[in-house]
Amino acid sequence: MKYIKNTCLPMIIVLMLITVCGCEYVERVVDTDDASKLDSTPLNVTMIYPNDCVGSAAYCDGFHIGVRTAVTELGIILTELNGNENDPDATEMLMRDAAQNTDLVITAGYQMGDILNRVAPDFPDVKFTIFDVVLDMPNIAAVNYKSNEGSFLVGAIAALKSETGKIGYIGGADVPLLHEFEAGYIAGIHEINLMADITVEYISLDATGFIQPEKAKELALAQYASGVDVIYTAAGGSGQGVLEAAQETQNFIIWVDSNGNDLAPGLVLTSMAKEIPVSVQRIIQEAIDGNFMAGVRYFGLEDGGVYYAVDEHNMPLLSDEIITKIESLKEKIIKGEIIVPDTITLPRE
């Protein structure tokens, strides 16, 4: 009994202290910032890329930067997954699994559109975001860019810089999304030079064209050999092949989706860039704040969603006269004085 007494006495003292001081102590803990953080659950986000494309310095890198920045700045829990271009059924299963364990699923690319169209209705309580696809559903935010507007400006730059009057375009897949780039680019070239000789080629009829840099290089070398001195590439990871051809022949290339001016200073004439990282973080912040907005959105020149990139890497290539001309065209597009086409006429001439 003596052992029990000695053990219980300190406990009784502690209980007395809690009785006297407990209310103030509990109140202080609940009101602290740390307690608020414990009460809030981080947003669980899954980013599904259309393929193993991160690191190609093009399309997917913008999304990778956006979600990784959200981890450090917004405190999200992030999972990144790669879809399979050649196995849409496996990619669909990947998305379904993600939807069962995620608050927000983000994906991108036209090849993911049909998959998300099938998956999203089965998970009405999950938020989905897709880029560069028009899908109008109550739980999908579809973010699109007016790539034709940005392509118009880089087309005008190509025409102003070309010495041969022969200008090229290499797309990844011969599909409507890439036709928007082509249409704007050709319209921009014709704004400067109606007599320009334009070569348009696509690597593939489907999304496999985004992962064939060897084929892209072959096409680019042939274009440069024919006298083309500027090529605009909208080909995802295949753009690396066009870049290699530009370096080997010392001709100009125009990059796409992200600012690639530093990839080959002196040869990358400019980049038709999209503000993908900013858009990704905006969507995530909306979901965190409870303000997720489903529906189709478009971002273009007016709001900075697309732009032609000028920095220390390509500034020596663009004279004041060129910049002045391009800024004038940009202003006319924003004011509606120039309507940039987003479709092409088939068959091509």
Secondary structure, 3 states (H helix, E strand, C coil): CHHHHHHHHHHHHHHHHHHHHHHHHHHHHHHCHHHHHHHCCCCEEEEEECCCCCCCCCHHHHHHHHHHHHHHHHCCEEEEEECCCCCHHHHHHHHHHHHCCCCEEEEECHHHHHHHHHHHHHCCCCEEEEECCCCCCCCEEEEEECHHHHHHHHHHHHHHHCCCCEEEEEEEECCHHHHHHHHHHHHHHHHHCCCCEEEEEEEECCHHHHHCHHHHHHHHHHHHHCCCCEEEEECHHHHHHHHHHHHHHCCEEEEEECCCHHHCCCCEEEEEEECHHHHHHHHHHHHHHCCCCCEEEEECCCCCCEEECCCCCCHHHCCHHHHHHHHHHHHHHHHCCCCCCCCCCCCCC
